[in-house]
Amino acid sequence: MSDDAGPDPEAVAAAVLTHPSVLRLDGGPFGSIASYLPGARVQGVRLGDPVEIAVVVALGMPFPEIAEGIAARVRAVLGDEARAVDVTVADVGAVGTEVVAGR
């Protein structure tokens, strides 16, 4: 996506997924955290002020540390060091297992 079209939610999603504790993106409560593109929906990323991210994470690292790592990745993609990023841990799972929300 070009700069004049605004931030790219797919690029933000890809950056979030590079965090070692993130198993997958999630729509958050009621599936409301998402961005919409022509013919596509990017679940787990809503660009705004603040940026909202929802993820399913693996056990092991403290949640505040995970959230800060995710926020740093988002800010790097958006090029805005001061931007507020809210991270929701929608569920917790184990690496290598299928995660089912709500269980």
C-alpha positions in Angstrom: 0.0 0.0 0.0 1.4 3.4 -0.8 2.1 6.1 1.8 -0.6 8.4 0.5 -3.2 5.7 1.1 -2.3 5.5 4.8 -0.8 2.8 7.0 -1.0 -0.8 5.8 -2.8 -3.0 8.3 -1.4 -6.1 6.5 2.2 -4.9 7.2 1.3 -4.2 10.8 -0.2 -7.8 11.1 2.9 -9.3 9.6 5.1 -7.4 12.0 3.0 -8.5 15.0 3.3 -12.1 13.9 7.1 -11.9 14.1 6.9 -11.7 17.9 8.0 -15.1 19.3 5.1 -15.3 21.7 2.4 -14.5 19.2 0.6 -17.6 18.0 -2.0 -15.8 15.9 -4.0 -12.6 15.5 -7.5 -12.5 17.0 -10.6 -10.3 16.5 -10.7 -9.5 20.2 -13.9 -9.2 22.1 -16.8 -9.7 19.7 -14.5 -9.8 16.7 -14.4 -6.0 16.7 -10.7 -5.5 16.3 -10.2 -5.6 12.5 -9.3 -3.5 9.5 -11.1 -3.7 6.2 -9.5 -3.5 2.8 -11.1 -4.0 -0.6 -12.1 -7.7 -0.6 -10.2 -8.4 2.6 -10.4 -8.2 6.4 -7.3 -8.0 8.6 -8.4 -9.6 11.9 -6.6 -8.4 15.0 -5.4 -5.0 13.7 -7.4 -1.8 13.9 -5.5 1.3 12.9 -6.6 4.5 14.6 -5.7 6.5 17.7 -4.8 4.3 19.5 -3.9 1.4 17.3 -5.6 -1.7 18.6 -4.0 -5.2 18.4 -5.5 -8.5 19.6 -3.5 -11.7 19.8 -3.4 -15.2 21.1 -0.1 -15.8 22.8 2.0 -18.7 24.1 2.7 -19.1 27.8 6.1 -18.2 29.1 6.8 -14.5 28.8 5.1 -12.0 31.1 2.2 -10.3 29.3 3.5 -6.7 29.8 6.7 -7.7 28.1 4.8 -9.3 25.2 2.6 -6.2 24.8 5.6 -3.9 24.7 7.3 -6.0 22.2 4.2 -6.0 20.0 3.8 -2.3 20.4 7.4 -1.7 19.4 6.9 -3.7 16.2 3.8 -1.8 15.4 5.5 1.6 15.9 8.4 0.5 13.7 6.1 -0.3 10.8 4.1 2.9 11.3 7.2 5.1 11.8 5.7 6.8 14.8 7.6 6.3 18.1 4.9 8.2 20.1 1.9 6.4 18.8 -0.4 4.7 21.4 -0.8 1.0 20.8 -3.3 -1.0 22.9 -2.6 -4.8 22.9 -5.4 -7.2 24.0 -4.4 -10.8 24.9 -7.5 -12.5 23.7 -6.4 -16.0 24.6 -3.4 -18.1 25.7 -2.2 -21.3 24.2 0.8 -23.5 23.8 3.2 -23.5 20.9 2.4 -26.3 18.4 -1.2 -26.7 19.6 -4.4 -25.6 18.0 -5.9 -22.7 20.0 -9.6 -22.5 20.4 -10.9 -19.2 21.6 -13.0 -19.5 24.8 -11.5 -22.7 26.0 
